[in-house]
Amino acid sequence: MSQDIELQVRRENARLVIQDSQDPKAVGPIIGYAQEPLLPLADACTPLIPIIFNILVYVSIALENTPDDPSDGLTSDESASIYLYTMEWNDGHRSLYSILNETLRTADREHLQPWF
């Protein structure tokens, strides 16, 4: 990767951890998630029950469709979490990725607390 492209990638990703914009509409950095303990996928998604329709059903589907020893080098929970993030919900309900991405764009970081 050329240095120019690498620098651009760093600048784009920096917005997630540092406040580098004077734009009043820009959201602040996400603080505190790195100190949270890692949990099994079902336990980690339990706080999302009031936010995401049938989240634990979709967690079960993701876990059932993920091998016990994924070939990607991830744990089964890590691999299932990616599967879960990419799933579409049925019956017109919003998916996890849709709700999470909307929440990440809100200025009120308190709305992120159930997510970590």
N, C-alpha and C positions, 0 to 999 in steps of 0.2 A: 504494500500500500504506500503510495507516495506520501510525503510529509504534508502536502497541502490537503489531501483527502483525509489523512489521519487527524490533522488539526481541526478540520471541519466537523468530523465525527465527534471529537471531544467537545467542541463548542455546542453541538446539538444535544449531547447527552448531559452536559453540565447543568442544564436547566433543572434536572431532576434533583440535584444535590446542592446547588448554590443559587442564590438570588443574584443574577447578573444582568437584570433588565430594569430599566427605569419606567417601564410601561406599567401604569397603575392596574391594568387588567391582568398582568402576568401573575400566576400563582406562585406562592412561596415554595421553598424546598420541603421535602418530606423528612421529618425528623422522628427518630425513635424506633423505627421498624427494625433496625439492625440489632437492637438489644433484645428483641423478643425471642423466646425459645422456639426451636423448630418442633412442630407437632405433626402427628399423622394427618393425612389430608382430611379425613372426616372430622377430626377434632378441630382442625384449623378453620373449617367451613361452618362449624356450628354457630358462631356469632352472626353468620350471614342468613340464618333461617328467616328472620323477619324482613330481610331485604330482597332476597332472591327466591322466587317461586320454586318449590321442590328441590332446593339445592342438594339435599342429602340423597335424593333419588338419582340426580345426575352425578353426584360423587360416586355412588355405587356403580352406575353404568360405566363411568370412566375407569374405576378400579377393576371391574370385571373384564374390561377390554384391554387391560394393560398386563403384560406378562409379569410373573413374579421376579424375573431377572431380566430386565430390559437390555437389549443389545446396545443401547446408546450410552451405557455406563452410568445412567441415573438410577436412583432407587425407584421402586415401583410407584411410590407416592409422588416423587418428583415427575416421573413420566406421566402419571395419571393427571397431575395438576395441569400439565400442558394440554393433554387431551381435553380436560374439563374446560379450560380457557377457550379452546377452539370450537366447542360444541355449540350448536344452535338449539334453542329451547322450542318445544312444540306449542301449539295452540295460541300463538300470538304473544307468548310471554317473552320478556326480554332476557337475553343471555347474560351469563356472568361477564363476558368481556365487554358487552355494551354498557352494563351498569358500572363496572369498574372504571372503564375509560371516562365515562361521564363524571364519576366521583373524583377522579384524578384531575379533572379540569376545573373543579369548583374551587373557589377561593378559600372556603372554610375547611381547613385541614382536619377539624374535629370529625367530619363525615368519614374520614379514612380510618378512624380508630377500629371499627369492627373488622377491617380488612387485614389488620396485623396484630 
